[in-house]
Amino acid sequence: MSKTRVNEIDLLRFFAALAVAFYHYAFRGYAANNLSIMPYPLLEPIAKYGFLGVELFFMISGFVILMTAASGSLKGFIVSRIVRLYPAFWACCTLTFVLILAIGAPRFFTNWHEYLVNMTLFSGFLGVPSIDGVYWSLFVEMRFYALVALVLIIRQIHHAQFFLALWLAVAVIYEMFNIHHLRDIFIVDYAAYFIAGSIFYLVWSRGLTVSRLLLLVGAWILALKISIESLVETNKHYNTIMNEWVVGGIISIFFIIMALIALRKTGKFGQMQWITAGALTYPFYLLHQKIGFMIFNLAYPTINPHLLLWGVLAITLLMSYAVHKYIEKKLASPMKRFLLIIFDSIEQKLASFMPQKQRQ
């Protein structure tokens, strides 16, 4: 393997986050659920397709998470996920909570119970409202992590392609027969993106084969089917018309871009580093939505909407940089060392209960 960091992924992450932000700011907030009083018709026709940035996130996650798990270390995988998710989340969740208390009314409310449960990052599994609606995608991600962890537990990560093929088959069967039982466990609605991203990692690390190509085609077809069929409900909820060809085209472009990255065909573009952009993505995604809506509701129409939208975007990016520099970077190393000590201690205690022959 010629390199262990895929530079293009950092920029792609940032692009996905911006797409979601414009979707929220220029379309979603005003279109439904009374979240924002500020319309932004200039970008609305384009911004309304920004929801697909989350699908791109899931595809990128498939690539990156399989890369992280490829070593076969369950301990390493769990520690890397905790260190990656929690420090920025704690900071962003706390900041959003404080601002909701300060300026959220009359549209947004929360309380200490919701905040404390949210800080565990398990609120979505406990039936507690999220401090910010964007957290829903984290709960989807965590289901994917659980599936990867299960493969690591049975020590079969080297057979990842087999499990990905099995997962795709299950998702296709669920769609064909409209099965609802355990649908969330198998992440059927977004499985195609996680599977495609994981296969693209296998192509990047081991090369393209006929079987991997077939899996990618299957994932692409499933992604198109589910996304286009869901537009009926989306159009109804937001009182808009999402063009099926545009949605299908955007999803296809995601697959093409990821294919170019996996095949290492991005040329000099792939040699450029976008580390800062990639680092800002997670805190920016966590911070932008509700904080943006609250500022819009507080300042519009007194302040020009153009100044508001672009100003809030800039402010949120600066806040994200602060979270990354002063929280993520400061906590990552000591938190990782602490977790490794804890896991090593657990391993030693478990080993002490094992029979001597089994330990050998």
C-alpha positions in Angstrom: 0.0 0.0 0.0 1.6 3.3 -1.1 -0.1 5.5 1.5 -2.3 5.1 4.6 -4.1 8.5 4.3 -6.6 9.2 1.6 -6.4 12.9 1.1 -9.5 13.1 -1.1 -11.7 11.7 1.7 -11.0 14.8 3.9 -12.2 17.2 1.2 -15.2 15.0 0.3 -16.2 14.9 4.0 -16.1 18.7 4.1 -18.1 19.0 0.9 -20.8 16.7 2.3 -21.1 18.8 5.5 -21.4 22.0 3.5 -24.1 20.4 1.3 -26.1 19.4 4.5 -25.6 22.9 6.0 -27.0 24.6 2.8 -29.9 22.1 2.8 -30.8 23.2 6.3 -30.1 26.9 6.0 -31.6 27.5 2.5 -34.4 25.0 2.4 -35.2 22.6 5.2 -35.5 25.1 8.2 -38.1 27.2 6.4 -39.8 24.5 4.4 -41.3 22.4 7.3 -41.7 21.9 11.0 -41.4 25.7 11.8 -37.7 25.5 12.5 -36.6 28.7 10.9 -38.5 31.9 9.9 -35.9 32.9 7.3 -36.4 31.8 3.7 -33.5 31.8 1.2 -35.0 31.4 -2.3 -31.8 32.2 -4.1 -30.2 28.8 -3.2 -33.3 26.8 -2.5 -33.6 25.0 -5.9 -30.1 23.7 -5.4 -29.8 23.5 -1.6 -32.9 21.2 -1.3 -30.8 18.3 -2.7 -28.1 18.8 0.0 -29.7 16.2 2.1 -27.8 13.7 0.0 -24.7 14.8 1.8 -25.6 12.5 4.6 -25.6 9.5 2.1 -22.2 10.6 1.0 -21.1 10.6 4.7 -22.3 7.1 5.0 -20.4 6.0 1.9 -17.2 7.7 3.2 -17.8 6.0 6.6 -17.9 2.6 5.0 -14.5 3.3 3.4 -12.9 4.7 6.6 -14.4 2.3 9.1 -13.3 -0.8 7.3 -9.9 0.8 6.9 -9.8 1.3 10.7 -11.0 -2.2 11.4 -8.8 -3.9 8.8 -6.0 -4.6 11.4 -8.4 -7.0 13.2 -8.1 -5.4 16.6 -11.4 -5.0 18.4 -9.8 -3.0 21.2 -8.2 -0.7 18.7 -11.4 -0.2 16.8 -13.5 0.6 19.9 -10.9 3.0 21.3 -10.6 4.8 17.9 -14.4 5.2 17.7 -14.7 6.5 21.2 -11.9 9.0 20.8 -13.2 10.1 17.5 -16.8 10.6 18.5 -17.0 11.8 22.1 -14.7 14.8 22.8 -16.2 16.9 19.9 -19.7 15.7 20.6 -19.5 16.6 24.3 -18.3 20.1 23.4 -20.9 20.7 20.6 -23.8 19.2 22.5 -23.0 21.4 25.5 -22.7 24.5 23.4 -25.9 23.8 21.6 -27.6 23.1 24.9 -26.5 26.4 26.5 -27.6 28.4 23.4 -31.0 26.7 23.4 -31.5 27.7 27.0 -30.4 31.3 26.2 -32.0 32.0 22.8 -34.0 28.9 21.8 -37.5 29.9 22.9 -40.2 30.0 21.6 -39.3 27.3 19.0 -36.7 25.2 20.8 -36.7 23.9 24.3 -34.6 21.3 26.3 -33.8 20.4 29.8 -31.0 18.9 31.9 -32.4 15.4 31.7 -32.3 15.5 27.9 -28.8 17.0 28.0 -27.3 14.4 30.3 -28.8 11.5 28.3 -27.6 13.1 25.0 -24.1 13.3 26.4 -24.0 9.5 26.5 -24.5 9.5 22.7 -27.2 6.9 23.2 -30.3 9.2 23.4 -31.5 7.9 20.0 -31.6 4.3 21.5 -33.3 5.4 24.7 -36.2 7.4 23.3 -34.9 10.8 24.5 -35.2 13.8 22.1 -31.9 14.8 20.6 -30.5 18.3 21.5 -30.0 18.7 17.8 -31.7 16.8 15.1 -28.5 16.1 13.1 -27.6 13.5 15.8 -29.9 11.0 14.0 -27.1 10.1 11.6 -24.8 9.3 14.4 -27.2 6.7 15.7 -27.2 5.2 12.2 -23.4 5.2 12.2 -23.3 3.5 15.6 -25.4 0.6 14.2 -22.8 0.2 11.5 -20.0 0.3 14.1 -21.8 -2.5 16.0 -22.0 -4.7 12.8 -18.3 -4.2 12.2 -17.5 -4.9 15.8 -19.4 -8.1 15.6 -17.3 -9.3 12.7 -14.2 -8.3 14.7 -15.4 -10.3 17.7 -15.7 -13.5 15.6 -12.3 -12.7 14.1 -13.5 -12.7 10.5 -12.7 -9.2 9.3 -10.4 -10.7 6.7 -13.6 -12.1 5.1 -15.2 -8.7 5.1 -16.3 -9.0 1.5 -18.3 -12.1 2.2 -20.2 -10.3 5.0 -20.7 -7.2 2.8 -22.2 -9.4 0.1 -24.5 -11.1 2.7 -25.5 -7.7 4.0 -26.4 -6.5 0.5 -28.4 -9.6 -0.1 -30.4 -9.1 3.1 -31.0 -5.5 2.3 -32.3 -6.4 -1.2 -34.6 -9.1 0.2 -36.0 -6.6 2.8 -36.7 -4.1 0.0 -38.2 -6.7 -2.4 -40.6 -8.1 0.2 -41.1 -4.9 2.2 -40.0 -6.6 5.4 -40.0 -4.3 8.5 -38.8 -6.7 11.2 -35.2 -5.9 12.2 -35.0 -3.3 9.4 -33.1 -0.8 11.7 -30.7 -3.5 12.9 -29.6 -4.1 9.3 -29.7 -0.4 8.4 -31.6 -1.3 5.3 -32.4 2.3 4.2 -28.7 3.2 4.1 -26.9 -0.2 3.8 -26.1 0.4 0.2 -23.9 3.4 1.0 -22.0 1.7 3.8 -21.5 -1.4 1.7 -20.4 0.6 -1.3 -17.9 2.6 0.8 -16.5 -0.6 2.3 -16.1 -2.2 -1.1 -14.4 0.9 -2.4 -11.9 0.5 0.4 -11.3 -3.1 -0.6 -10.7 -1.9 -4.2 -8.3 0.8 -2.9 -6.4 -1.6 -0.7 -6.5 -4.9 -2.7 -7.6 -4.0 -6.3 -10.7 -4.3 -8.4 -12.2 -7.7 -9.1 -15.3 -8.9 -10.9 -17.0 -9.8 -7.6 -16.3 -6.3 -6.1 -17.6 -4.7 -9.3 -20.8 -6.7 -9.1 -21.3 -5.7 -5.4 -20.8 -2.1 -6.3 -23.3 -2.3 -9.1 -25.8 -4.0 -6.8 -25.2 -1.3 -4.1 -25.7 1.5 -6.6 -29.0 0.0 -7.9 -30.3 -0.4 -4.3 -29.2 3.1 -3.4 -31.1 4.5 -6.4 -34.2 2.5 -5.7 -34.5 3.4 -2.0 -33.6 7.1 -2.5 -35.9 7.7 -5.4 -38.8 5.9 -3.8 -38.4 7.9 -0.6 -39.0 11.2 -2.6 -42.7 10.7 -2.5 -42.8 11.2 1.2 -40.1 13.9 1.1 -42.0 15.9 -1.5 -45.2 15.7 0.5 -43.5 16.7 3.8 -41.7 19.7 2.4 -44.3 20.7 -0.2 -41.7 20.6 -3.0 -40.7 18.6 -6.0 -37.4 16.7 -5.9 -36.4 15.7 -9.4 -35.8 11.9 -9.6 -33.1 12.3 -12.3 -31.2 14.9 -10.3 -31.3 12.7 -7.2 -30.2 9.7 -9.2 -27.5 11.7 -10.9 -26.1 13.0 -7.6 -25.9 9.5 -6.1 -24.3 8.2 -9.3 -21.7 11.0 -9.1 -20.9 9.9 -5.5 -20.2 6.4 -6.8 -18.0 7.7 -9.7 -16.0 10.0 -7.4 -15.4 7.2 -4.9 -14.5 4.8 -7.7 -11.8 7.3 -8.9 -10.4 7.5 -5.4 -10.4 3.7 -4.9 -8.7 3.2 -8.2 -6.2 6.0 -7.4 -7.1 7.9 -10.5 -7.4 11.4 -8.9 -3.9 12.5 -10.0 -2.4 15.5 -8.4 -5.7 16.3 -6.8 -5.2 13.2 -4.6 -1.7 14.4 -3.6 -3.1 17.6 -2.1 -3.8 17.6 1.6 -7.1 18.7 3.1 -6.5 17.7 6.7 -7.9 20.9 8.2 -11.1 20.7 6.1 -11.5 17.1 7.1 -10.9 17.9 10.8 -13.6 20.7 10.8 -16.3 18.5 9.3 -17.5 16.6 12.4 -17.8 19.6 14.8 -19.3 21.7 12.0 -21.9 19.1 11.3 -22.8 18.8 14.9 -23.0 22.6 15.5 -24.5 24.1 12.4 -28.2 23.2 12.3 -30.0 24.3 15.5 -27.6 27.1 16.3 -28.1 28.5 12.8 -31.8 28.3 13.1 -31.8 30.1 16.4 -29.7 32.9 15.1 -31.9 33.2 12.0 -35.0 33.4 14.2 -33.4 36.0 16.5 -32.0 38.3 13.8 -34.3 38.0 10.8 -35.7 40.2 9.2 -33.7 42.9 11.0 -30.5 41.7 9.5 -30.1 41.1 5.8 -30.7 37.4 5.0 -27.5 37.1 2.8 -25.4 38.5 5.6 -27.2 36.2 8.1 -26.7 33.0 6.1 -23.1 33.6 5.1 -22.2 35.1 8.5 -23.7 32.2 10.4 -21.8 29.8 8.1 -18.5 31.6 8.9 -19.2 31.8 12.6 -20.1 28.1 12.8 -16.9 27.2 10.9 -14.8 29.3 13.4 -16.6 27.6 16.3 -15.8 24.2 14.7 -12.1 25.1 14.4 -12.1 26.1 18.1 -13.7 22.8 19.1 -11.2 20.8 17.0 -8.1 22.7 18.2 -9.0 23.2 21.9 -11.1 20.1 22.6 -10.5 17.3 20.1 -6.7 17.7 19.8 -6.2 18.3 23.5 -8.3 15.3 24.6 -7.5 12.8 21.9 -4.1 11.5 23.2 -4.8 11.4 26.9 -8.2 9.9 26.3 -6.7 7.2 24.1 -4.0 6.3 26.6 -6.6 6.1 29.4 -8.9 3.9 27.4 -6.1 1.6 26.4 -5.1 1.2 30.0 -8.7 0.3 30.9 -9.0 -2.2 28.1 -5.6 -3.8 28.9 -6.7 -4.1 32.6 -10.0 -5.8 31.5 -8.1 -8.2 29.2 -5.7 -9.2 32.0 -8.6 -9.9 34.4 -10.4 -11.9 31.8 -7.2 -13.8 31.0 -6.8 -14.7 34.6 -10.1 -16.6 34.6 -9.1 -18.6 31.6 -7.7 -22.2 31.9 -3.9 -22.4 31.6 -4.2 -24.5 28.4 -6.6 -22.1 26.8 -4.3 -19.1 27.5 -1.4 -20.9 25.9 
